[in-house]
Amino acid sequence: MSEPIMLFKKPSYPVNPFLLEYLERFDRISKVPIFYNDLLRFSGSINVYDKNEQDTLWIRVYYNEFERNEIDLTLKKIYSLLHSDGNLGIIKFLNIDSIDYCTFGNSKPFRIKVRNILNDNYTHFYVKKADASRVYGLELEHILSPDKINFLVFEDTLIEEHITGIAGDVFIKTFLKECSETEKSQIAKEFVKFNERSMIRLLGDMRAYNYVIVPIHDFDQVVYKIRAIDFDQQCYEGNFKVYRPQFFKENYPMVLLVKDKLQMSSIEQYKYEERAVLAKRIHSAENRIRKLLKIMGEDPIAPEAHVEQLKQELYMYTNDLNFKKANSMGNIMSAAFEFITRNFKNTNIFDNNL
């Protein structure tokens, strides 16, 4: 099993005015002013450990009293925008329990824990530096994945809702061996579909810690779903393998599970099912996707060498000349979507609701 090579750390690309205009059209612009850099002005911090006393590589940050009151109020307003369409009446019931800062990774996010004081229920959201690649990835996830996702942008700041689930690496290490044989077969099926979905929409670097496993209780069984949680590597790398989770060594136990539990005919069936569902979603959101990809096509979100490598590798994989004609990552994405929908246009899949 060969590991895909990611040679360089991905830079952050600015959100251009055309993308901001698109985001405003679809209510993705925050009405509450918040800046990532304001949260960097913390006056102290302590390490955060998990329940096993292992360092999480997050630090809990503190602010002076005057700044903390202002920051808390702003974060409560942001929460109300994400979850209740800006209803400020809920603010008096909210408390900002903690603000944590991640010291690793590209985005170095702040994780905000918000608690409802009436019932002690809590949730999280994240504040990050806005990066065009991540914004494109989040928007494509919202349109094309089985799950919707909330996020907001304010100038150079990105706010993302928390995606619940068990981190893939934790699930593989701790929970997978406890699953029944039937559950393992179902997880194998979901990994095939997740692998296909990531590949088609060119979402890269889906190593085990960049997705979560979501267990859903359904009658007398537990159904497992797989969701991406990191969108930093949307259409950046030139190596096609980076967009195929099966090639990362961290996912090798999942690959073995697929080989052990599924016959090749079943694997092909599940891949076909995922392509058909994606074709439906692309078709149903055609105007929105066209607007997004037009902006993406003129946005330099990857080095030219990456674009050249990826379009050549995709041409070799598909024999589709549209990939050879592409001159940007957005054009490559358009060619990929056209390739999928063209393969299904003569079937009846567009006749049914999603």
C-alpha positions as CSV (number, residue, x, y, z in Angstrom):
1,M,0.0,0.0,0.0
2,S,1.7,3.2,-1.1
3,E,1.3,6.4,0.9
4,P,0.3,9.6,-1.0
5,I,3.0,12.2,-0.8
6,M,2.2,15.7,0.5
7,L,5.4,17.6,0.2
8,F,4.6,21.1,1.3
9,K,2.4,22.7,4.0
10,K,-0.6,24.2,2.3
11,P,-0.7,28.1,2.5
12,S,-3.8,30.0,3.4
13,Y,-5.6,31.6,0.4
14,P,-7.6,34.8,0.9
15,V,-11.4,34.8,0.3
16,N,-11.8,37.0,-2.7
17,P,-14.6,39.6,-3.2
18,F,-16.5,37.3,-5.7
19,L,-16.6,34.5,-3.2
20,L,-17.7,36.9,-0.5
21,E,-20.5,38.1,-2.7
22,Y,-21.5,34.4,-3.3
23,L,-21.4,33.8,0.5
24,E,-23.6,36.8,1.2
25,R,-26.1,35.6,-1.5
26,F,-26.5,32.3,0.5
27,D,-26.5,33.8,4.0
28,R,-23.0,32.8,4.9
29,I,-21.8,36.2,6.0
30,S,-21.8,36.9,9.8
31,K,-23.8,39.9,10.9
32,V,-21.8,40.0,14.1
33,P,-18.2,41.4,13.7
34,I,-15.6,39.0,15.0
35,F,-11.9,38.7,14.2
36,Y,-9.7,35.7,14.7
37,N,-6.8,37.9,15.7
38,D,-8.9,39.3,18.6
39,L,-8.9,35.9,20.2
40,L,-5.1,35.7,19.9
41,R,-4.8,38.4,22.6
42,F,-5.1,36.0,25.5
43,S,-3.1,36.7,28.6
44,G,-2.5,33.2,29.8
45,S,-3.1,29.5,29.1
46,I,-2.9,26.0,30.5
47,N,-2.6,22.6,28.7
48,V,-5.8,20.6,28.2
49,Y,-5.6,16.8,29.0
50,D,-8.1,14.1,28.1
51,K,-9.8,11.7,30.5
52,N,-6.7,9.5,30.3
53,E,-4.4,12.4,31.2
54,Q,-2.9,12.5,27.7
55,D,-2.0,15.9,26.4
56,T,-4.6,16.9,23.7
57,L,-2.3,19.6,22.2
58,W,-5.0,22.1,22.9
59,I,-4.5,24.9,25.4
60,R,-7.2,26.7,27.4
61,V,-6.8,30.4,27.1
62,Y,-7.7,33.3,29.4
63,Y,-8.3,37.0,28.9
64,N,-8.3,40.0,31.1
65,E,-11.7,40.8,32.6
66,F,-12.6,43.7,30.4
67,E,-11.8,41.8,27.1
68,R,-13.4,38.6,28.3
69,N,-16.8,40.2,28.9
70,E,-16.8,41.7,25.4
71,I,-15.5,38.4,23.8
72,D,-18.1,36.3,25.6
73,L,-21.0,38.5,24.4
74,T,-19.7,38.4,20.8
75,L,-19.3,34.6,20.9
76,K,-22.9,34.2,22.3
77,K,-24.2,36.3,19.4
78,I,-22.2,34.1,17.0
79,Y,-23.8,31.0,18.5
80,S,-27.3,32.5,18.1
81,L,-26.5,33.1,14.4
82,L,-25.3,29.6,13.8
83,H,-28.2,27.8,15.7
84,S,-31.2,30.1,16.0
85,D,-30.9,32.6,13.0
86,G,-29.7,35.4,15.2
87,N,-32.3,35.3,18.0
88,L,-30.7,37.4,20.7
89,G,-33.3,36.3,23.2
90,I,-31.4,33.1,24.0
91,I,-28.2,35.0,25.0
92,K,-29.2,35.3,28.6
93,F,-29.4,31.5,28.8
94,L,-25.9,30.9,27.4
95,N,-22.5,30.7,29.1
96,I,-19.1,30.5,27.4
97,D,-17.5,27.8,29.5
98,S,-14.1,27.7,27.8
99,I,-12.1,28.9,24.9
100,D,-9.4,26.5,23.7
101,Y,-6.6,27.1,21.2
102,C,-5.2,24.4,19.0
103,T,-1.4,24.5,18.7
104,F,-1.0,22.2,15.7
105,G,-2.4,21.9,12.1
106,N,-2.8,24.5,9.4
107,S,-5.8,26.4,10.7
108,K,-4.9,26.7,14.5
109,P,-8.5,27.1,15.5
110,F,-10.2,28.3,18.6
111,R,-12.7,25.9,20.0
112,I,-15.6,27.6,21.9
113,K,-17.7,25.6,24.4
114,V,-21.2,27.1,24.8
115,R,-23.4,25.8,27.6
116,N,-27.2,26.3,28.2
117,I,-27.4,27.3,31.8
118,L,-31.0,26.0,32.1
119,N,-30.2,22.4,31.4
120,D,-26.4,22.1,31.2
121,N,-26.5,21.0,27.6
122,Y,-23.5,22.2,25.6
123,T,-22.0,22.3,22.2
124,H,-18.9,23.7,20.4
125,F,-18.1,25.8,17.5
126,Y,-14.7,26.9,16.0
127,V,-13.2,30.3,15.0
128,K,-10.5,30.1,12.4
129,K,-8.6,32.2,9.9
130,A,-10.7,32.3,6.7
131,D,-9.1,30.2,4.0
132,A,-10.6,30.1,0.5
133,S,-9.9,26.4,0.1
134,R,-11.7,25.6,3.3
135,V,-14.6,27.7,2.4
136,Y,-15.0,26.0,-0.9
137,G,-14.7,22.7,0.9
138,L,-17.4,23.5,3.4
139,E,-19.8,24.8,0.8
140,L,-19.3,21.7,-1.4
141,E,-19.8,19.5,1.7
142,H,-23.1,21.3,2.5
143,I,-24.3,20.9,-1.1
144,L,-23.1,17.4,-1.9
145,S,-22.8,15.3,1.3
146,P,-25.6,13.5,3.1
147,D,-25.3,16.1,5.9
148,K,-25.7,19.8,6.0
149,I,-23.2,22.1,7.7
150,N,-23.4,25.6,9.2
151,F,-20.5,28.1,8.8
152,L,-20.1,31.9,8.6
153,V,-17.5,34.2,7.3
154,F,-16.6,37.7,8.5
155,E,-13.8,39.3,6.5
156,D,-10.8,37.2,7.3
157,T,-12.5,35.1,10.0
158,L,-14.3,31.8,9.6
159,I,-16.8,30.3,12.1
160,E,-17.6,26.6,11.8
161,E,-20.1,24.5,13.7
162,H,-18.8,21.4,15.5
163,I,-19.4,18.1,13.7
164,T,-20.2,15.4,16.2
165,G,-18.9,11.9,16.1
166,I,-16.0,9.6,17.1
167,A,-12.7,10.6,15.6
168,G,-11.7,8.0,12.9
169,D,-8.4,7.1,14.5
170,V,-9.9,6.7,17.9
171,F,-12.7,4.6,16.5
172,I,-10.3,2.3,14.6
173,K,-8.1,1.9,17.7
174,T,-10.7,1.5,20.4
175,F,-14.2,0.7,19.0
176,L,-13.7,-1.2,15.7
177,K,-12.7,-4.5,17.3
178,E,-15.8,-4.5,19.5
179,C,-18.2,-4.2,16.5
180,S,-20.2,-7.2,15.4
181,E,-19.4,-8.9,12.1
182,T,-22.6,-7.3,10.6
183,E,-21.6,-3.9,11.9
184,K,-18.1,-4.3,10.4
185,S,-19.7,-5.1,7.0
186,Q,-21.8,-2.0,7.2
187,I,-18.7,0.1,8.2
188,A,-16.8,-1.3,5.2
189,K,-19.7,-0.3,2.9
190,E,-19.7,3.2,4.3
191,F,-15.9,3.5,3.9
192,V,-16.2,2.6,0.2
193,K,-18.9,5.3,-0.3
194,F,-16.8,7.8,1.7
195,N,-13.8,7.0,-0.4
196,E,-15.7,7.5,-3.6
197,R,-17.3,10.8,-2.4
198,S,-14.0,12.3,-1.3
199,M,-12.4,11.3,-4.7
200,I,-15.1,12.7,-6.9
201,R,-15.3,16.1,-5.1
202,L,-11.5,16.3,-4.7
203,L,-11.5,16.6,-0.9
204,G,-7.9,15.6,0.1
205,D,-6.1,14.3,3.2
206,M,-8.9,12.2,4.6
207,R,-6.6,10.5,7.1
208,A,-8.4,8.8,10.0
209,Y,-8.2,11.9,12.3
210,N,-9.8,14.1,9.6
211,Y,-13.1,12.3,9.6
212,V,-15.5,11.0,12.3
213,I,-17.6,7.9,12.6
214,V,-21.2,8.6,13.6
215,P,-23.1,5.7,15.2
216,I,-26.9,6.0,14.7
217,H,-29.3,3.7,16.6
218,D,-31.9,2.3,14.2
219,F,-34.4,-0.1,15.6
220,D,-32.4,-3.1,16.8
221,Q,-29.1,-2.2,15.1
222,V,-26.4,0.5,15.1
223,V,-25.8,2.1,11.7
224,Y,-22.5,3.9,11.1
225,K,-21.9,6.9,9.0
226,I,-18.6,8.6,8.0
227,R,-18.3,12.4,7.9
228,A,-15.4,14.6,6.9
229,I,-14.4,17.2,9.5
230,D,-11.4,18.9,7.9
231,F,-11.8,20.8,4.6
232,D,-8.4,22.4,4.4
233,Q,-7.2,20.2,1.5
234,Q,-10.0,21.0,-1.0
235,C,-8.5,21.0,-4.5
236,Y,-5.0,21.8,-3.5
237,E,-2.6,18.8,-4.1
238,G,-1.6,17.6,-7.5
239,N,-1.2,13.9,-6.4
240,F,-4.6,12.2,-7.2
241,K,-4.0,9.7,-4.4
242,V,-4.3,12.4,-1.8
243,Y,-8.0,12.6,-2.7
244,R,-8.5,8.8,-2.1
245,P,-8.7,7.9,1.6
246,Q,-7.8,4.3,0.8
247,F,-4.2,5.2,0.1
248,F,-3.4,6.7,3.6
249,K,-1.7,4.3,6.0
250,E,-3.9,5.6,8.9
251,N,-6.9,4.1,7.0
252,Y,-5.3,0.7,6.4
253,P,-7.5,-1.1,8.9
254,M,-10.5,0.2,7.1
255,V,-9.1,-1.0,3.7
256,L,-8.5,-4.5,5.3
257,L,-12.1,-4.4,6.5
258,V,-13.3,-3.8,3.0
259,K,-11.2,-6.6,1.6
260,D,-12.4,-9.0,4.3
261,K,-16.1,-8.1,4.3
262,L,-17.0,-7.1,0.7
263,Q,-16.8,-8.9,-2.6
264,M,-15.7,-6.9,-5.6
265,S,-19.2,-6.9,-7.0
266,S,-20.5,-5.3,-3.8
267,I,-17.7,-2.7,-3.8
268,E,-18.6,-1.7,-7.4
269,Q,-22.3,-1.6,-6.5
270,Y,-21.6,0.8,-3.6
271,K,-19.4,3.0,-5.7
272,Y,-22.1,3.2,-8.4
273,E,-24.7,4.1,-5.7
274,E,-22.5,6.9,-4.4
275,R,-21.9,8.3,-7.9
276,A,-25.6,8.2,-8.6
277,V,-26.5,10.0,-5.4
278,L,-23.8,12.7,-6.1
279,A,-25.1,13.1,-9.7
280,K,-28.6,13.7,-8.3
281,R,-27.3,16.3,-5.9
282,I,-25.2,18.1,-8.5
283,H,-28.3,18.1,-10.8
284,S,-30.6,19.5,-8.1
285,A,-28.2,22.2,-7.0
286,E,-27.0,23.0,-10.6
287,N,-27.3,26.8,-10.5
288,R,-25.7,27.1,-7.1
289,I,-22.8,24.8,-8.0
290,R,-22.3,26.6,-11.3
291,K,-22.0,30.0,-9.5
292,L,-19.5,28.5,-7.0
293,L,-17.4,26.7,-9.6
294,K,-17.2,29.8,-11.8
295,I,-15.7,31.7,-8.9
296,M,-13.5,28.8,-8.0
297,G,-12.3,28.5,-11.6
298,E,-10.8,32.0,-11.5
299,D,-9.4,31.7,-8.0
300,P,-5.7,30.6,-7.8
301,I,-6.1,28.2,-4.9
302,A,-3.2,25.9,-5.8
303,P,0.2,26.2,-7.5
304,E,0.1,25.8,-11.3
305,A,2.3,22.6,-11.0
306,H,-0.4,21.0,-8.8
307,V,-3.1,21.8,-11.4
308,E,-1.0,20.4,-14.2
309,Q,-0.2,17.2,-12.3
310,L,-3.8,16.6,-11.1
311,K,-5.4,17.1,-14.5
312,Q,-3.0,14.8,-16.2
313,E,-3.5,12.1,-13.6
314,L,-7.3,12.5,-13.8
315,Y,-7.1,12.2,-17.6
316,M,-5.1,9.0,-17.2
317,Y,-7.8,7.7,-14.8
318,T,-10.9,8.7,-16.8
319,N,-9.7,9.2,-20.5
320,D,-11.9,12.4,-20.4
321,L,-10.4,15.2,-22.4
322,N,-12.1,17.8,-20.3
323,F,-9.5,17.3,-17.6
324,K,-6.7,18.0,-20.1
325,K,-8.4,21.2,-21.1
326,A,-8.7,22.5,-17.5
327,N,-6.4,25.3,-16.4
328,S,-7.4,25.7,-12.8
329,M,-8.6,23.6,-9.8
330,G,-12.1,25.0,-10.3
331,N,-12.1,23.9,-13.9
332,I,-10.9,20.4,-12.8
333,M,-13.8,20.3,-10.3
334,S,-16.2,21.3,-13.1
335,A,-14.9,18.6,-15.3
336,A,-15.3,16.0,-12.5
337,F,-18.9,17.0,-11.9
338,E,-19.6,17.0,-15.7
339,F,-18.0,13.5,-15.9
340,I,-20.3,12.2,-13.2
341,T,-23.5,13.7,-14.4
342,R,-22.8,12.8,-18.0
343,N,-22.5,9.1,-17.1
344,F,-25.9,9.2,-15.5
345,K,-27.9,11.5,-17.8
346,N,-29.3,8.6,-19.9
347,T,-30.6,6.8,-16.8
348,N,-33.7,7.6,-14.8
349,I,-31.9,8.7,-11.6
350,F,-33.0,12.3,-12.1
351,D,-36.6,11.4,-12.1
352,N,-36.7,10.7,-8.3
353,N,-36.4,12.9,-5.3
354,L,-33.1,12.9,-3.4
